[in-house]
């Protein structure tokens, strides 16, 4: 039995507090980026509209002067070259390929730098908790939330290497802050030993895959929320109604969000399938049966069914657009229920989570 180091446990809690503070500043920077970029893109659109109006006036004047109604030699009648910012495409949204543009956004760069600093501090908190307990740091709700938040932010930063998903920053970092606050305020557990049922190498295999899959589901949840907002905004723009969601100018169109969310959900679903399988194998090792209709087992299976239905409906039944987004959101709601209500309200064999 490893020796518990309470000093390292206290350092871990300090690191978690510092990480939460750093994430909060990063959250503000990401929100500032959305607000500032929205104003900049609105100015670009206004400039384009003014240029188009001036071009039409010039073309009309040219037709009157030559008496022939011929288009101006400078270009097609009534059309003006729309200036681009490197961020937008036709339709007032960011580029659908989600690649980095030529325009540098200082608030976004600051936000990402703070997020990197925060995740390093956060990682130090997770590692010191592990060394303090002499085991992997996910044996109770406090440890699962703190580790889960760390993995979610780390996955977000890794994806940023290839795709410009900085528009997700406020959502992902906001969720990480909520998880850290909930861990400290509602689920705090002193560093200690695992209960006998958790003292197995299957803990590392089963829970690590569950944490990674949940982190990916967190990304797709944020993208599905933005997809619904962007879809609503695009309908308003198409109907020539006022744009009440100006900050969404920085977010790609709804279809691009849906396509990327679908691909990430497919990867996360594979991970969750292994979570379900390895959980059953571990249950047989610990309790002598693969399945026993324990609340935790049932909700793990419910999550699998919802995301399986999402993937099947979108791939074969044509459930695209807002319906697909809502299915993804329902799946993440089931994930939240599984890791909160099931652990705190329902009685079962998994109620040994330190609560």
KAJOPE-V445108 format. One record per residue. N is the residue number from 1. SS is DSSP state (h for helix, s for strand, l for the rest). PSI is psi in degrees with one decimal (999 if undefined). OMEGA is omega in whole degrees, 0 to 359 (none if undefined). Layout:
# KAJOPE-V445108
n=N ss=SS psi=PSI omega=OMEGA
n=N ss=SS psi=PSI omega=OMEGA
This chain:
# KAJOPE-V445108
n=1 ss=l psi=121.0 omega=182
n=2 ss=l psi=152.3 omega=179
n=3 ss=l psi=134.3 omega=179
n=4 ss=l psi=127.4 omega=177
n=5 ss=l psi=97.2 omega=184
n=6 ss=h psi=-27.7 omega=179
n=7 ss=h psi=-45.0 omega=177
n=8 ss=h psi=-35.0 omega=177
n=9 ss=h psi=-39.7 omega=177
n=10 ss=h psi=-39.5 omega=175
n=11 ss=h psi=-39.0 omega=179
n=12 ss=h psi=-43.8 omega=179
n=13 ss=h psi=-36.9 omega=177
n=14 ss=h psi=-43.2 omega=177
n=15 ss=h psi=-40.3 omega=179
n=16 ss=h psi=-40.8 omega=179
n=17 ss=h psi=-44.2 omega=179
n=18 ss=h psi=-39.2 omega=179
n=19 ss=h psi=-42.4 omega=179
n=20 ss=h psi=-40.8 omega=178
n=21 ss=h psi=-42.5 omega=179
n=22 ss=h psi=-41.7 omega=177
n=23 ss=h psi=-36.3 omega=180
n=24 ss=h psi=-42.9 omega=177
n=25 ss=h psi=-40.2 omega=177
n=26 ss=h psi=-39.5 omega=178
n=27 ss=h psi=-44.1 omega=178
n=28 ss=h psi=-40.9 omega=180
n=29 ss=h psi=-40.8 omega=177
n=30 ss=h psi=-41.6 omega=178
n=31 ss=h psi=-39.1 omega=177
n=32 ss=h psi=-39.8 omega=179
n=33 ss=h psi=-44.2 omega=179
n=34 ss=h psi=-44.6 omega=182
n=35 ss=h psi=-45.7 omega=182
n=36 ss=h psi=-43.7 omega=181
n=37 ss=h psi=-33.9 omega=178
n=38 ss=h psi=-43.3 omega=178
n=39 ss=h psi=-40.2 omega=181
n=40 ss=h psi=-44.2 omega=181
n=41 ss=h psi=-33.3 omega=176
n=42 ss=h psi=-40.3 omega=178
n=43 ss=h psi=-38.6 omega=177
n=44 ss=h psi=-43.1 omega=179
n=45 ss=h psi=-40.9 omega=179
n=46 ss=h psi=-39.1 omega=178
n=47 ss=h psi=-40.1 omega=179
n=48 ss=h psi=-41.1 omega=180
n=49 ss=h psi=-40.9 omega=179
n=50 ss=h psi=-41.7 omega=179
n=51 ss=h psi=-40.8 omega=180
n=52 ss=h psi=-41.5 omega=180
n=53 ss=h psi=-42.7 omega=179
n=54 ss=h psi=-38.6 omega=180
n=55 ss=h psi=-40.7 omega=179
n=56 ss=h psi=-41.1 omega=178
n=57 ss=h psi=-43.2 omega=181
n=58 ss=h psi=-42.1 omega=179
n=59 ss=h psi=-43.7 omega=180
n=60 ss=h psi=-41.2 omega=179
n=61 ss=h psi=-38.6 omega=178
n=62 ss=h psi=-38.8 omega=179
n=63 ss=h psi=-39.3 omega=181
n=64 ss=h psi=-39.7 omega=184
n=65 ss=h psi=-36.2 omega=181
n=66 ss=h psi=-10.8 omega=176
n=67 ss=l psi=7.8 omega=184
n=68 ss=l psi=-15.3 omega=183
n=69 ss=l psi=21.6 omega=181
n=70 ss=l psi=147.3 omega=179
n=71 ss=l psi=152.0 omega=179
n=72 ss=l psi=142.3 omega=183
n=73 ss=l psi=-15.3 omega=182
n=74 ss=l psi=-15.6 omega=181
n=75 ss=l psi=179.8 omega=181
n=76 ss=l psi=145.2 omega=182
n=77 ss=l psi=137.5 omega=174
n=78 ss=l psi=6.3 omega=182
n=79 ss=l psi=139.6 omega=178
n=80 ss=l psi=147.9 omega=178
n=81 ss=l psi=121.3 omega=182
n=82 ss=l psi=121.8 omega=179
n=83 ss=l psi=146.3 omega=179
n=84 ss=l psi=151.1 omega=182
n=85 ss=l psi=-3.6 omega=187
n=86 ss=l psi=-6.2 omega=181
n=87 ss=l psi=-25.6 omega=190
n=88 ss=s psi=159.9 omega=171
n=89 ss=s psi=179.3 omega=179
n=90 ss=l psi=129.5 omega=181
n=91 ss=l psi=-5.2 omega=173
n=92 ss=l psi=23.0 omega=177
n=93 ss=s psi=165.2 omega=179
n=94 ss=s psi=162.5 omega=184
n=95 ss=l psi=137.5 omega=183
n=96 ss=l psi=-22.2 omega=180
n=97 ss=l psi=-10.4 omega=177
n=98 ss=l psi=31.2 omega=175
n=99 ss=l psi=159.6 omega=183
n=100 ss=l psi=134.5 omega=178
n=101 ss=l psi=-179.0 omega=183
n=102 ss=l psi=-17.6 omega=182
n=103 ss=l psi=128.8 omega=178
n=104 ss=l psi=130.0 omega=181
n=105 ss=l psi=105.1 omega=185
n=106 ss=h psi=-46.3 omega=179
n=107 ss=h psi=-38.9 omega=180
n=108 ss=h psi=-39.3 omega=179
n=109 ss=h psi=-41.2 omega=177
n=110 ss=h psi=-42.8 omega=181
n=111 ss=h psi=-43.8 omega=180
n=112 ss=h psi=-41.2 omega=179
n=113 ss=h psi=-41.5 omega=178
n=114 ss=h psi=-36.0 omega=178
n=115 ss=h psi=-40.1 omega=177
n=116 ss=h psi=-45.4 omega=178
n=117 ss=h psi=-43.6 omega=180
n=118 ss=h psi=-41.5 omega=182
n=119 ss=h psi=-29.5 omega=175
n=120 ss=h psi=-44.3 omega=177
n=121 ss=h psi=-42.4 omega=179
n=122 ss=h psi=-44.6 omega=178
n=123 ss=h psi=-37.4 omega=177
n=124 ss=h psi=-36.6 omega=177
n=125 ss=h psi=-41.4 omega=179
n=126 ss=h psi=-42.7 omega=182
n=127 ss=h psi=-44.2 omega=180
n=128 ss=h psi=-33.2 omega=175
n=129 ss=h psi=-41.3 omega=180
n=130 ss=h psi=-45.8 omega=180
n=131 ss=h psi=-33.4 omega=178
n=132 ss=h psi=-35.9 omega=180
n=133 ss=h psi=-15.6 omega=182
n=134 ss=l psi=31.4 omega=182
n=135 ss=l psi=178.7 omega=175
n=136 ss=l psi=140.8 omega=188
n=137 ss=l psi=57.5 omega=173
n=138 ss=l psi=56.4 omega=181
n=139 ss=l psi=-2.0 omega=179
n=140 ss=l psi=178.7 omega=184
n=141 ss=h psi=-40.0 omega=179
n=142 ss=h psi=-48.5 omega=182
n=143 ss=h psi=-36.1 omega=180
n=144 ss=h psi=-41.3 omega=180
n=145 ss=h psi=-44.7 omega=181
n=146 ss=h psi=-41.4 omega=178
n=147 ss=h psi=-40.6 omega=179
n=148 ss=h psi=-41.1 omega=177
n=149 ss=h psi=-40.1 omega=179
n=150 ss=h psi=-46.0 omega=181
n=151 ss=h psi=-39.9 omega=180
n=152 ss=h psi=-45.5 omega=180
n=153 ss=h psi=-40.0 omega=180
n=154 ss=h psi=-42.3 omega=178
n=155 ss=h psi=-41.2 omega=177
n=156 ss=h psi=-44.7 omega=180
n=157 ss=h psi=-37.6 omega=179
n=158 ss=h psi=-43.0 omega=179
n=159 ss=h psi=-31.8 omega=180
n=160 ss=h psi=-19.8 omega=180
n=161 ss=l psi=-35.5 omega=184
n=162 ss=l psi=-27.2 omega=184
n=163 ss=l psi=143.4 omega=179
n=164 ss=l psi=84.9 omega=179
n=165 ss=l psi=28.0 omega=181
n=166 ss=h psi=-20.8 omega=176
n=167 ss=h psi=-17.6 omega=176
n=168 ss=h psi=-7.2 omega=188
n=169 ss=h psi=-45.8 omega=182
n=170 ss=h psi=-35.6 omega=182
n=171 ss=h psi=-48.7 omega=182
n=172 ss=h psi=-48.1 omega=180
n=173 ss=h psi=-36.4 omega=176
n=174 ss=h psi=-43.5 omega=178
n=175 ss=h psi=-38.4 omega=178
n=176 ss=h psi=-41.0 omega=178
n=177 ss=h psi=-43.9 omega=178
n=178 ss=h psi=-43.2 omega=180
n=179 ss=h psi=-41.8 omega=180
n=180 ss=h psi=-41.1 omega=179
n=181 ss=h psi=-43.4 omega=178
n=182 ss=h psi=-39.7 omega=180
n=183 ss=h psi=-43.7 omega=183
n=184 ss=h psi=-36.1 omega=186
n=185 ss=h psi=-37.2 omega=187
n=186 ss=l psi=-26.7 omega=188
n=187 ss=l psi=19.5 omega=182
n=188 ss=l psi=132.9 omega=180
n=189 ss=l psi=128.2 omega=179
n=190 ss=l psi=152.0 omega=180
n=191 ss=l psi=133.9 omega=184
n=192 ss=l psi=-174.3 omega=181
n=193 ss=l psi=161.0 omega=174
n=194 ss=l psi=150.9 omega=171
n=195 ss=l psi=156.5 omega=185
n=196 ss=h psi=-37.9 omega=184
n=197 ss=h psi=-23.0 omega=182
n=198 ss=h psi=-4.7 omega=182
n=199 ss=l psi=76.0 omega=183
n=200 ss=l psi=150.5 omega=176
n=201 ss=l psi=-17.5 omega=177
n=202 ss=h psi=-22.4 omega=176
n=203 ss=h psi=-43.9 omega=180
n=204 ss=h psi=-44.8 omega=184
n=205 ss=h psi=-52.8 omega=187
n=206 ss=h psi=-50.8 omega=187
n=207 ss=h psi=-35.1 omega=180
n=208 ss=h psi=-41.1 omega=178
n=209 ss=h psi=-37.4 omega=178
n=210 ss=h psi=-41.0 omega=180
n=211 ss=h psi=-45.4 omega=180
n=212 ss=h psi=-43.4 omega=179
n=213 ss=h psi=-40.8 omega=179
n=214 ss=h psi=-36.3 omega=178
n=215 ss=h psi=-41.6 omega=178
n=216 ss=h psi=-39.5 omega=176
n=217 ss=h psi=-31.6 omega=177
n=218 ss=h psi=-42.8 omega=178
n=219 ss=h psi=-45.8 omega=183
n=220 ss=h psi=-30.0 omega=175
n=221 ss=h psi=-47.8 omega=178
n=222 ss=h psi=-40.9 omega=180
n=223 ss=h psi=-35.1 omega=179
n=224 ss=h psi=-38.4 omega=176
n=225 ss=h psi=-46.8 omega=179
n=226 ss=h psi=-34.4 omega=178
n=227 ss=h psi=-42.9 omega=179
n=228 ss=h psi=-43.4 omega=179
n=229 ss=h psi=-42.4 omega=181
n=230 ss=h psi=-37.7 omega=178
n=231 ss=h psi=-42.9 omega=178
n=232 ss=h psi=-43.0 omega=181
n=233 ss=h psi=-43.4 omega=181
n=234 ss=h psi=-35.6 omega=177
n=235 ss=h psi=-39.5 omega=178
n=236 ss=h psi=-42.3 omega=180
n=237 ss=h psi=-39.9 omega=180
n=238 ss=h psi=-30.2 omega=180
n=239 ss=l psi=10.2 omega=180
n=240 ss=l psi=32.6 omega=175
n=241 ss=l psi=167.9 omega=184
n=242 ss=l psi=143.5 omega=178
n=243 ss=l psi=97.8 omega=182
n=244 ss=l psi=-0.9 omega=181
n=245 ss=l psi=62.8 omega=184
n=246 ss=h psi=-32.6 omega=181
n=247 ss=h psi=-18.2 omega=180
n=248 ss=h psi=-2.6 omega=176
n=249 ss=h psi=-26.1 omega=181
n=250 ss=h psi=-9.7 omega=185
n=251 ss=l psi=137.9 omega=179
n=252 ss=s psi=168.3 omega=181
n=253 ss=l psi=162.7 omega=187
n=254 ss=h psi=-38.2 omega=181
n=255 ss=h psi=-41.9 omega=179
n=256 ss=h psi=-41.6 omega=177
n=257 ss=h psi=-42.5 omega=181
n=258 ss=h psi=-42.7 omega=181
n=259 ss=h psi=-44.7 omega=180
n=260 ss=h psi=-39.6 omega=177
n=261 ss=h psi=-40.9 omega=179
n=262 ss=h psi=-43.3 omega=181
n=263 ss=h psi=-42.0 omega=180
n=264 ss=h psi=-39.6 omega=178
n=265 ss=h psi=-35.4 omega=179
n=266 ss=h psi=-41.5 omega=178
n=267 ss=h psi=-44.9 omega=180
n=268 ss=h psi=-34.9 omega=180
n=269 ss=h psi=-39.1 omega=176
n=270 ss=h psi=-44.7 omega=177
n=271 ss=h psi=-40.8 omega=180
n=272 ss=h psi=-31.3 omega=175
n=273 ss=h psi=-43.6 omega=176
n=274 ss=h psi=-34.4 omega=176
n=275 ss=h psi=-45.8 omega=180
n=276 ss=h psi=-44.1 omega=181
n=277 ss=h psi=-48.7 omega=182
n=278 ss=h psi=-31.6 omega=175
n=279 ss=h psi=-40.3 omega=179
n=280 ss=h psi=-40.7 omega=178
n=281 ss=h psi=-42.2 omega=179
n=282 ss=h psi=-39.1 omega=178
n=283 ss=h psi=-37.7 omega=179
n=284 ss=h psi=-37.4 omega=178
n=285 ss=h psi=-38.8 omega=186
n=286 ss=h psi=-39.3 omega=188
n=287 ss=h psi=0.1 omega=176
n=288 ss=l psi=14.1 omega=175
n=289 ss=l psi=148.9 omega=181
n=290 ss=l psi=-31.0 omega=185
n=291 ss=l psi=134.0 omega=181
n=292 ss=l psi=15.7 omega=180
n=293 ss=l psi=32.3 omega=172
n=294 ss=l psi=144.7 omega=182
n=295 ss=h psi=-40.1 omega=181
n=296 ss=h psi=-40.7 omega=178
n=297 ss=h psi=-42.4 omega=182
n=298 ss=h psi=-45.4 omega=183
n=299 ss=h psi=-29.8 omega=173
n=300 ss=h psi=-40.1 omega=178
n=301 ss=h psi=-37.4 omega=177
n=302 ss=h psi=-43.9 omega=178
n=303 ss=h psi=-44.0 omega=180
n=304 ss=h psi=-42.2 omega=181
n=305 ss=h psi=-43.0 omega=182
n=306 ss=h psi=-46.9 omega=181
n=307 ss=h psi=-31.7 omega=174
n=308 ss=h psi=-41.6 omega=177
n=309 ss=h psi=-38.9 omega=178
n=310 ss=h psi=-50.0 omega=182
n=311 ss=h psi=-41.7 omega=181
n=312 ss=h psi=-44.9 omega=183
n=313 ss=h psi=-39.3 omega=182
n=314 ss=h psi=-35.4 omega=185
n=315 ss=h psi=-35.4 omega=188
n=316 ss=h psi=-21.3 omega=185
n=317 ss=l psi=0.9 omega=177
n=318 ss=l psi=21.4 omega=178
n=319 ss=l psi=89.3 omega=180
n=320 ss=l psi=-180.0 omega=177
n=321 ss=l psi=-140.8 omega=186
n=322 ss=h psi=-31.0 omega=179
n=323 ss=h psi=-42.4 omega=178
n=324 ss=h psi=-40.9 omega=179
n=325 ss=h psi=-43.8 omega=180
n=326 ss=h psi=-37.0 omega=176
n=327 ss=h psi=-41.0 omega=178
n=328 ss=h psi=-40.1 omega=179
n=329 ss=h psi=-40.4 omega=176
n=330 ss=h psi=-40.2 omega=178
n=331 ss=h psi=-42.1 omega=180
n=332 ss=h psi=-32.8 omega=175
n=333 ss=h psi=-38.4 omega=177
n=334 ss=h psi=-36.2 omega=176
n=335 ss=h psi=-44.8 omega=179
n=336 ss=h psi=-44.7 omega=179
n=337 ss=h psi=-41.0 omega=182
n=338 ss=h psi=-37.9 omega=185
n=339 ss=h psi=1.5 omega=177
n=340 ss=l psi=-74.4 omega=185
n=341 ss=h psi=-41.8 omega=182
n=342 ss=h psi=-35.8 omega=180
n=343 ss=h psi=-22.7 omega=187
n=344 ss=h psi=-23.1 omega=185
n=345 ss=l psi=-48.8 omega=184
n=346 ss=l psi=140.6 omega=176
n=347 ss=l psi=133.5 omega=180
n=348 ss=l psi=-175.3 omega=181
n=349 ss=l psi=-18.8 omega=180
n=350 ss=l psi=12.5 omega=180
n=351 ss=l psi=13.8 omega=178
n=352 ss=l psi=23.0 omega=188
n=353 ss=l psi=15.1 omega=174
n=354 ss=l psi=11.8 omega=182
n=355 ss=l psi=999 omega=none
